[in-house]
Amino acid sequence: MQNSTKNLFFILLLVCFGIAGGDPHAVKPGMVQVHGGTLFWSVVTFLLLLVVLKKVAWGPIIDALEARENEIKEALSSAEKARKEAEQVSSDYEDSIRKAQIEAQQIIADAKTAGEKVKVDLETTANEKADEIIEKAKVQIDAERIKVISEIKTVAVEISLSAAAKVIEKNLDSDDNRKLVEEALEGIGQA
């Protein structure tokens, strides 16, 4: 700003000296006559006006412009800071989502593993119980078979004894013996 004021002052001085240096009585047609004294006081007045304007108007205007420029810079820096914070929050949010997805997948995998373990445990327990029931049934069947065989032996002995008693009571011919044995065998089937 000061350089432009100096340059303007220098140009005005050159114009003043250039115009003032000519012959004041020589009138050129179509030209405005400039008198050195009037031009000098015009320049002085103009410069004084510039100095007064600089002190009174330009200073506050420039201060206001600088204040506005500072406000804009602060607003831009605040906006940049807010943008960086938003990017950080967004990044943190995405990281949280990724972590939550990984945890969810881990929980699902753990649940599947636990489910498979429970399934295997249940199958093992069921197979063990089925084997126990089968073993008990076999033992019970063997006991019943032994009991039935012993009962059959007892009945057979009784029948044999009764048949022998009948044979001894009647010592008949072989046809009678045969009939007695057949009767004893029929008794076995009925018992």
Steps between C-alpha positions, in 0.01 A plus 500: 500500500783739581680417175195588292466833685866581434465408133188718463677792667801461269278494187317813612830680556621406153176623345522823696857572399439394142202729458650782704820499304328613177433855385199629688406749227505254215149384460451191306165454341278232661718471805411593850719763649667394818662754729790384711373658822153356466641161411739509793226585748274238344770239548566616857129493575471156343792371706357647818169339416683166452674538836174589677315214330778263592480601864123532525346258248759260361635398839164387636402348162828311477469397867147376434618311189789348695264404783264344246796320338605365841143387572488320165839336567381390845176368352697309234736356760202407721331337201818308420531392863134393502554309173800319649303419816210372287740282301645367827155429640402333173817292508436405864140410413613278211758334728229438759273347235783275378577391856133432568473292182810301597362445850162395358669252267706367791187463715324315216801271453518435876126427508535255210792330675307482827195365314707231333655410837156475661379291208797262530454482879129423461571234238768345722270504803212355297723226359631418849146480640387288205796268557411477870138418416610239247741345755227494765261343250760236410562425866128480563446280193785270614350484849155423357649238268683336790183512708293352216760227438505418870118489505502280192752269669285490813187425297690244292625331816151495646354364180777244477436398856128476446555306178744267675251450781232409252735265315593332821137467607410353173760294354322441186618429156694737286184646347386611840846649573487684175158644587625613839798681347273671247266608780799637693618691197153645449506605866826685439340701223202591718709599798 
